[in-house]
């Protein structure tokens, strides 16, 4: 472990000395993202302002793990907080590192089905809008920049590939 040069509310930055010279590493507690799908095969998206991008983006619900919290519990909490929905059926799609060149954040992806409740954000600080969209519509929106975050694209890729079953979780029409 190297020297910490920054410790914030969510992240810490350390500099490690390696054989190839100094390397900065951003430490992150990990996160979850939820591909929530309704009975019509539509994917739930939330519109949030993202300061790093300097604009609002449509993306799947997501959030940061709390200390000691399991990824599934975090996914259930975040789906409720951001959308007012609960799911009766949960499946883990997979995990991936969001940007392993400098960041240790591990993202846990979940598929949430059999949704219950009335859509509407339960917190006032994040979500501006909620919408259900067909997977092919979301993929078309990637080119326009309306949808462009990595977790949404990764979750769609995991769900469309679905190597552990007879076919994809999400059919494209």
BALOBA-1460 file (C-alpha; in Angstrom, 3 decimals):
// residues 173
<rec num="1" residu="x" x="0.000" y="0.000" z="0.000"/>
<rec num="2" residu="x" x="1.167" y="3.448" z="-0.827"/>
<rec num="3" residu="x" x="0.744" y="6.890" z="0.621"/>
<rec num="4" residu="x" x="-2.722" y="8.415" z="0.834"/>
<rec num="5" residu="x" x="-2.887" y="11.838" z="-0.789"/>
<rec num="6" residu="x" x="-6.629" y="12.340" z="-0.389"/>
<rec num="7" residu="x" x="-9.407" y="10.905" z="1.778"/>
<rec num="8" residu="x" x="-12.938" y="12.022" z="1.012"/>
<rec num="9" residu="x" x="-16.475" y="11.085" z="1.955"/>
<rec num="10" residu="x" x="-16.739" y="8.434" z="-0.768"/>
<rec num="11" residu="x" x="-13.249" y="7.810" z="-2.147"/>
<rec num="12" residu="x" x="-9.593" y="7.839" z="-1.158"/>
<rec num="13" residu="x" x="-6.603" y="8.321" z="-3.443"/>
<rec num="14" residu="x" x="-3.280" y="6.660" z="-2.778"/>
<rec num="15" residu="x" x="-0.010" y="6.614" z="-4.666"/>
<rec num="16" residu="x" x="1.718" y="3.230" z="-4.904"/>
<rec num="17" residu="x" x="5.360" y="2.850" z="-5.882"/>
<rec num="18" residu="x" x="5.678" y="0.061" z="-8.450"/>
<rec num="19" residu="x" x="8.459" y="-1.322" z="-10.634"/>
<rec num="20" residu="x" x="7.108" y="0.901" z="-13.397"/>
<rec num="21" residu="x" x="6.995" y="4.004" z="-11.248"/>
<rec num="22" residu="x" x="4.272" y="5.679" z="-9.175"/>
<rec num="23" residu="x" x="0.665" y="4.660" z="-9.786"/>
<rec num="24" residu="x" x="-2.367" y="6.545" z="-8.470"/>
<rec num="25" residu="x" x="-5.227" y="4.374" z="-7.254"/>
<rec num="26" residu="x" x="-8.706" y="5.621" z="-6.424"/>
<rec num="27" residu="x" x="-10.237" y="3.442" z="-3.700"/>
<rec num="28" residu="x" x="-14.006" y="3.006" z="-3.797"/>
<rec num="29" residu="x" x="-16.202" y="0.803" z="-1.544"/>
<rec num="30" residu="x" x="-17.934" y="-0.889" z="-4.496"/>
<rec num="31" residu="x" x="-21.354" y="-0.432" z="-6.001"/>
<rec num="32" residu="x" x="-24.410" y="-2.129" z="-7.432"/>
<rec num="33" residu="x" x="-26.515" y="-1.540" z="-10.519"/>
<rec num="34" residu="x" x="-29.986" y="-2.933" z="-11.125"/>
<rec num="35" residu="x" x="-31.472" y="-3.962" z="-14.445"/>
<rec num="36" residu="x" x="-35.143" y="-3.847" z="-13.416"/>
<rec num="37" residu="x" x="-37.439" y="-5.342" z="-16.056"/>
<rec num="38" residu="x" x="-41.234" y="-5.156" z="-16.088"/>
<rec num="39" residu="x" x="-43.672" y="-7.808" z="-17.369"/>
<rec num="40" residu="x" x="-43.483" y="-6.305" z="-20.903"/>
<rec num="41" residu="x" x="-39.700" y="-6.743" z="-21.061"/>
<rec num="42" residu="x" x="-39.059" y="-3.011" z="-20.657"/>
<rec num="43" residu="x" x="-36.050" y="-1.795" z="-18.683"/>
<rec num="44" residu="x" x="-36.406" y="0.785" z="-15.924"/>
<rec num="45" residu="x" x="-34.248" y="3.888" z="-16.377"/>
<rec num="46" residu="x" x="-33.761" y="6.871" z="-14.103"/>
<rec num="47" residu="x" x="-32.625" y="10.302" z="-15.233"/>
<rec num="48" residu="x" x="-29.999" y="11.846" z="-12.982"/>
<rec num="49" residu="x" x="-27.667" y="14.791" z="-13.165"/>
<rec num="50" residu="x" x="-24.066" y="13.574" z="-13.213"/>
<rec num="51" residu="x" x="-21.586" y="16.253" z="-12.233"/>
<rec num="52" residu="x" x="-18.616" y="14.446" z="-13.799"/>
<rec num="53" residu="x" x="-20.398" y="14.370" z="-17.162"/>
<rec num="54" residu="x" x="-21.778" y="17.872" z="-16.706"/>
<rec num="55" residu="x" x="-25.284" y="16.788" z="-17.702"/>
<rec num="56" residu="x" x="-28.228" y="14.529" z="-16.960"/>
<rec num="57" residu="x" x="-28.133" y="10.946" z="-18.203"/>
<rec num="58" residu="x" x="-30.645" y="8.129" z="-18.429"/>
<rec num="59" residu="x" x="-29.244" y="5.081" z="-16.633"/>
<rec num="60" residu="x" x="-30.264" y="2.046" z="-14.636"/>
<rec num="61" residu="x" x="-30.675" y="2.490" z="-10.861"/>
<rec num="62" residu="x" x="-27.429" y="2.099" z="-8.918"/>
<rec num="63" residu="x" x="-25.713" y="2.959" z="-5.693"/>
<rec num="64" residu="x" x="-22.717" y="2.590" z="-3.432"/>
<rec num="65" residu="x" x="-22.293" y="-0.201" z="-0.906"/>
<rec num="66" residu="x" x="-22.542" y="0.832" z="2.730"/>
<rec num="67" residu="x" x="-19.979" y="-0.643" z="5.169"/>
<rec num="68" residu="x" x="-20.893" y="-4.272" z="5.877"/>
<rec num="69" residu="x" x="-23.804" y="-4.262" z="3.412"/>
<rec num="70" residu="x" x="-24.183" y="-7.187" z="1.022"/>
<rec num="71" residu="x" x="-24.454" y="-6.358" z="-2.693"/>
<rec num="72" residu="x" x="-27.966" y="-7.848" z="-2.900"/>
<rec num="73" residu="x" x="-29.206" y="-5.844" z="0.096"/>
<rec num="74" residu="x" x="-27.689" y="-2.700" z="-1.410"/>
<rec num="75" residu="x" x="-29.422" y="-3.398" z="-4.752"/>
<rec num="76" residu="x" x="-32.770" y="-3.885" z="-3.017"/>
<rec num="77" residu="x" x="-32.312" y="-0.658" z="-1.039"/>
<rec num="78" residu="x" x="-31.230" y="1.388" z="-4.053"/>
<rec num="79" residu="x" x="-34.093" y="0.157" z="-6.245"/>
<rec num="80" residu="x" x="-36.567" y="1.259" z="-3.566"/>
<rec num="81" residu="x" x="-34.883" y="4.597" z="-2.833"/>
<rec num="82" residu="x" x="-34.512" y="5.640" z="-6.469"/>
<rec num="83" residu="x" x="-37.747" y="4.258" z="-7.902"/>
<rec num="84" residu="x" x="-40.224" y="3.288" z="-5.183"/>
<rec num="85" residu="x" x="-40.291" y="-0.251" z="-6.600"/>
<rec num="86" residu="x" x="-39.471" y="-3.620" z="-5.094"/>
<rec num="87" residu="x" x="-38.762" y="-6.861" z="-6.947"/>
<rec num="88" residu="x" x="-39.910" y="-10.343" z="-5.971"/>
<rec num="89" residu="x" x="-37.235" y="-12.021" z="-8.085"/>
<rec num="90" residu="x" x="-33.503" y="-11.187" z="-8.072"/>
<rec num="91" residu="x" x="-30.654" y="-12.724" z="-10.078"/>
<rec num="92" residu="x" x="-26.990" y="-11.780" z="-10.089"/>
<rec num="93" residu="x" x="-25.864" y="-10.985" z="-13.634"/>
<rec num="94" residu="x" x="-22.167" y="-10.612" z="-12.814"/>
<rec num="95" residu="x" x="-19.482" y="-8.219" z="-11.643"/>
<rec num="96" residu="x" x="-16.920" y="-6.017" z="-13.358"/>
<rec num="97" residu="x" x="-14.310" y="-3.391" z="-12.529"/>
<rec num="98" residu="x" x="-15.535" y="-0.010" z="-13.743"/>
<rec num="99" residu="x" x="-12.125" y="1.422" z="-14.676"/>
<rec num="100" residu="x" x="-9.320" y="-0.846" z="-13.418"/>
<rec num="101" residu="x" x="-6.480" y="1.297" z="-14.755"/>
<rec num="102" residu="x" x="-6.792" y="3.623" z="-11.766"/>
<rec num="103" residu="x" x="-9.941" y="2.660" z="-9.811"/>
<rec num="104" residu="x" x="-10.623" y="-0.418" z="-7.634"/>
<rec num="105" residu="x" x="-14.444" y="-0.060" z="-7.780"/>
<rec num="106" residu="x" x="-16.152" y="-3.426" z="-8.285"/>
<rec num="107" residu="x" x="-19.678" y="-3.143" z="-9.716"/>
<rec num="108" residu="x" x="-22.226" y="-5.881" z="-8.922"/>
<rec num="109" residu="x" x="-24.992" y="-6.207" z="-11.525"/>
<rec num="110" residu="x" x="-28.430" y="-7.571" z="-10.674"/>
<rec num="111" residu="x" x="-31.538" y="-8.421" z="-12.675"/>
<rec num="112" residu="x" x="-34.742" y="-7.482" z="-10.816"/>
<rec num="113" residu="x" x="-38.039" y="-8.926" z="-12.032"/>
<rec num="114" residu="x" x="-41.659" y="-9.156" z="-10.885"/>
<rec num="115" residu="x" x="-41.697" y="-5.499" z="-9.893"/>
<rec num="116" residu="x" x="-44.172" y="-4.169" z="-7.346"/>
<rec num="117" residu="x" x="-45.124" y="-0.666" z="-6.246"/>
<rec num="118" residu="x" x="-45.782" y="2.737" z="-7.767"/>
<rec num="119" residu="x" x="-42.828" y="4.229" z="-9.643"/>
<rec num="120" residu="x" x="-41.531" y="7.393" z="-8.031"/>
<rec num="121" residu="x" x="-38.266" y="8.412" z="-6.372"/>
<rec num="122" residu="x" x="-38.241" y="8.064" z="-2.596"/>
<rec num="123" residu="x" x="-35.397" y="10.548" z="-2.123"/>
<rec num="124" residu="x" x="-35.281" y="14.100" z="-3.423"/>
<rec num="125" residu="x" x="-31.576" y="14.474" z="-4.079"/>
<rec num="126" residu="x" x="-30.904" y="12.271" z="-7.092"/>
<rec num="127" residu="x" x="-33.533" y="11.058" z="-9.544"/>
<rec num="128" residu="x" x="-35.315" y="13.585" z="-11.770"/>
<rec num="129" residu="x" x="-37.427" y="11.197" z="-13.887"/>
<rec num="130" residu="x" x="-38.255" y="7.512" z="-14.258"/>
<rec num="131" residu="x" x="-39.076" y="5.708" z="-17.506"/>
<rec num="132" residu="x" x="-39.495" y="2.167" z="-18.812"/>
<rec num="133" residu="x" x="-37.939" y="1.561" z="-22.243"/>
<rec num="134" residu="x" x="-37.471" y="-1.357" z="-24.618"/>
<rec num="135" residu="x" x="-33.879" y="-2.671" z="-24.751"/>
<rec num="136" residu="x" x="-33.499" y="-1.807" z="-28.438"/>
<rec num="137" residu="x" x="-34.655" y="1.755" z="-27.743"/>
<rec num="138" residu="x" x="-31.989" y="2.073" z="-25.051"/>
<rec num="139" residu="x" x="-29.298" y="0.784" z="-27.399"/>
<rec num="140" residu="x" x="-30.330" y="3.352" z="-30.037"/>
<rec num="141" residu="x" x="-30.097" y="6.104" z="-27.399"/>
<rec num="142" residu="x" x="-26.446" y="5.194" z="-26.765"/>
<rec num="143" residu="x" x="-25.424" y="6.743" z="-30.064"/>
<rec num="144" residu="x" x="-27.139" y="10.026" z="-29.206"/>
<rec num="145" residu="x" x="-25.425" y="10.300" z="-25.832"/>
<rec num="146" residu="x" x="-28.770" y="10.230" z="-24.005"/>
<rec num="147" residu="x" x="-27.658" y="6.922" z="-22.457"/>
<rec num="148" residu="x" x="-23.923" y="6.608" z="-22.048"/>
<rec num="149" residu="x" x="-22.828" y="5.352" z="-18.668"/>
<rec num="150" residu="x" x="-20.807" y="2.162" z="-18.424"/>
<rec num="151" residu="x" x="-22.944" y="0.332" z="-15.886"/>
<rec num="152" residu="x" x="-26.068" y="0.558" z="-18.057"/>
<rec num="153" residu="x" x="-24.207" y="-0.667" z="-21.116"/>
<rec num="154" residu="x" x="-22.516" y="-3.464" z="-19.143"/>
<rec num="155" residu="x" x="-25.812" y="-4.619" z="-17.601"/>
<rec num="156" residu="x" x="-27.454" y="-4.761" z="-21.025"/>
<rec num="157" residu="x" x="-24.501" y="-6.732" z="-22.393"/>
<rec num="158" residu="x" x="-24.651" y="-9.210" z="-19.492"/>
<rec num="159" residu="x" x="-28.419" y="-9.627" z="-19.866"/>
<rec num="160" residu="x" x="-28.312" y="-10.014" z="-23.635"/>
<rec num="161" residu="x" x="-25.437" y="-12.520" z="-23.543"/>
<rec num="162" residu="x" x="-26.598" y="-14.593" z="-20.537"/>
<rec num="163" residu="x" x="-24.069" y="-17.433" z="-20.904"/>
<rec num="164" residu="x" x="-25.556" y="-19.483" z="-18.039"/>
<rec num="165" residu="x" x="-28.992" y="-20.087" z="-19.542"/>
<rec num="166" residu="x" x="-30.561" y="-21.129" z="-22.833"/>
<rec num="167" residu="x" x="-30.794" y="-17.574" z="-24.073"/>
<rec num="168" residu="x" x="-30.714" y="-13.921" z="-23.157"/>
<rec num="169" residu="x" x="-32.743" y="-12.456" z="-20.294"/>
<rec num="170" residu="x" x="-33.814" y="-9.637" z="-22.594"/>
<rec num="171" residu="x" x="-35.181" y="-10.355" z="-26.060"/>
<rec num="172" residu="x" x="-34.532" y="-7.763" z="-28.744"/>
<rec num="173" residu="x" x="-37.332" y="-7.309" z="-31.253"/>
